Amino acid sequence: MITGPWQRLSSIVLRRRHMSRKMSVIVLVLGFVVSLSLSATAGRTGQQVYESICRTCHGTGLSGAPRFGDKIWVQLEKKEGLKELVKDAIKGERAMPPKGGYADCTDEEVRAAVKYLIDSSRK
């Protein structure tokens, strides 16, 4: 058994090692949480959402859906406004289910997809 000043020094070193391990775990967990929050806020672009979800109907005009590139998108924006078009896409409109049937889409991703469709008709 260690006695005297060495005993005190030994206990200080052991406590620091234990605290260092705790700090390492805390830093690791915080890094993981931050990376999750950043990936959640990054979201998909309007083009990515369109190509993965909207293209099925809006690429072909299925069930009367306005097609990609149709001038009607600009007319709809002028008549209803972007905000209303996004609201319709989020809640569903006519044959289109809410968010195109993909509930995991964020409202911001839906907005980006609607904007992408409107911009497609301006080219």
C-alpha positions as CSV (number, residue, x, y, z in Angstrom):
1,M,0.0,0.0,0.0
2,I,1.2,3.5,-0.9
3,T,1.6,5.9,2.0
4,G,2.5,9.5,2.5
5,P,2.6,12.1,-0.2
6,W,2.6,9.4,-2.9
7,Q,-0.8,8.2,-1.8
8,R,-2.3,11.6,-2.2
9,L,-0.7,12.0,-5.7
10,S,-2.0,8.6,-6.7
11,S,-5.6,9.4,-5.7
12,I,-5.4,12.7,-7.7
13,V,-4.2,11.0,-10.8
14,L,-6.9,8.3,-10.5
15,R,-9.6,11.0,-10.1
16,R,-8.3,12.9,-13.2
17,R,-8.4,9.7,-15.3
18,H,-11.9,9.1,-14.2
19,M,-13.0,12.6,-15.0
20,S,-11.2,12.5,-18.3
21,R,-13.2,9.4,-19.3
22,K,-16.4,11.1,-18.3
23,M,-15.5,14.2,-20.4
24,S,-14.7,12.0,-23.4
25,V,-18.1,10.3,-23.2
26,I,-19.8,13.7,-22.8
27,V,-18.0,15.2,-25.8
28,L,-18.8,12.1,-27.9
29,V,-22.5,12.2,-27.0
30,L,-22.7,16.0,-27.7
31,G,-21.0,15.5,-31.0
32,F,-23.5,12.8,-31.9
33,V,-26.5,15.0,-30.9
34,V,-25.1,18.0,-32.9
35,S,-24.6,15.9,-36.0
36,L,-28.2,14.5,-35.8
37,S,-29.6,18.0,-35.5
38,L,-27.6,19.3,-38.4
39,S,-28.7,16.4,-40.6
40,A,-32.3,16.9,-39.6
41,T,-32.2,20.6,-40.5
42,A,-30.3,20.2,-43.8
43,G,-33.3,18.6,-45.6
44,R,-33.6,17.8,-49.2
45,T,-33.7,20.3,-52.1
46,G,-36.8,20.9,-54.1
47,Q,-35.3,19.0,-57.0
48,Q,-34.5,16.0,-54.8
49,V,-38.0,15.9,-53.4
50,Y,-39.5,16.3,-56.8
51,E,-37.4,13.5,-58.3
52,S,-38.0,11.1,-55.4
53,I,-41.7,11.8,-54.7
54,C,-43.5,14.2,-57.0
55,R,-42.2,13.0,-60.4
56,T,-44.5,10.0,-60.4
57,C,-47.6,12.1,-60.9
58,H,-46.3,15.5,-61.9
59,G,-43.9,14.1,-64.4
60,T,-46.7,12.3,-66.3
61,G,-49.8,14.3,-65.4
62,L,-51.3,11.3,-63.7
63,S,-54.9,11.9,-62.4
64,G,-54.8,15.5,-63.8
65,A,-51.7,16.6,-61.9
66,P,-50.1,19.7,-63.4
67,R,-47.0,18.5,-65.2
68,F,-43.4,19.6,-64.6
69,G,-42.7,22.6,-66.8
70,D,-46.3,23.4,-67.6
71,K,-47.1,27.2,-67.6
72,I,-50.0,26.5,-65.3
73,W,-47.6,26.6,-62.3
74,V,-46.9,30.3,-62.9
75,Q,-50.6,30.9,-63.3
76,L,-51.4,29.1,-60.1
77,E,-48.8,31.0,-58.2
78,K,-50.2,34.3,-59.5
79,K,-53.8,33.2,-58.7
80,E,-53.3,31.5,-55.3
81,G,-49.8,32.5,-54.2
82,L,-46.9,30.3,-53.1
83,K,-48.1,30.1,-49.6
84,E,-51.4,28.7,-50.6
85,L,-49.9,26.2,-53.0
86,V,-47.6,24.9,-50.3
87,K,-50.5,24.7,-47.9
88,D,-52.5,22.6,-50.5
89,A,-49.5,20.3,-51.1
90,I,-49.0,19.8,-47.3
91,K,-52.7,19.0,-46.6
92,G,-53.4,17.3,-50.0
93,E,-55.4,18.5,-53.0
94,R,-57.8,16.6,-55.2
95,A,-56.2,13.2,-56.0
96,M,-52.9,14.1,-54.2
97,P,-52.6,12.8,-50.7
98,P,-51.0,15.0,-48.0
99,K,-47.3,15.6,-48.8
100,G,-47.7,13.4,-51.8
101,G,-48.2,10.4,-49.5
102,Y,-44.8,10.8,-47.8
103,A,-45.4,12.0,-44.3
104,D,-41.7,12.1,-43.5
105,C,-41.3,15.2,-45.8
106,T,-40.9,18.4,-43.8
107,D,-43.0,21.4,-44.6
108,E,-39.9,23.2,-45.8
109,E,-39.1,20.3,-48.2
110,V,-42.6,20.5,-49.6
111,R,-42.2,24.2,-50.0
112,A,-38.9,23.7,-51.9
113,A,-40.6,21.1,-54.2
114,V,-43.5,23.4,-55.0
115,K,-41.0,26.3,-55.7
116,Y,-39.0,23.9,-57.9
117,L,-42.2,23.0,-59.9
118,I,-43.1,26.7,-60.3
119,D,-39.6,27.6,-61.4
120,S,-39.7,24.8,-64.0
121,S,-42.4,26.6,-65.8
122,R,-40.4,29.8,-66.1
123,K,-37.7,28.3,-68.3
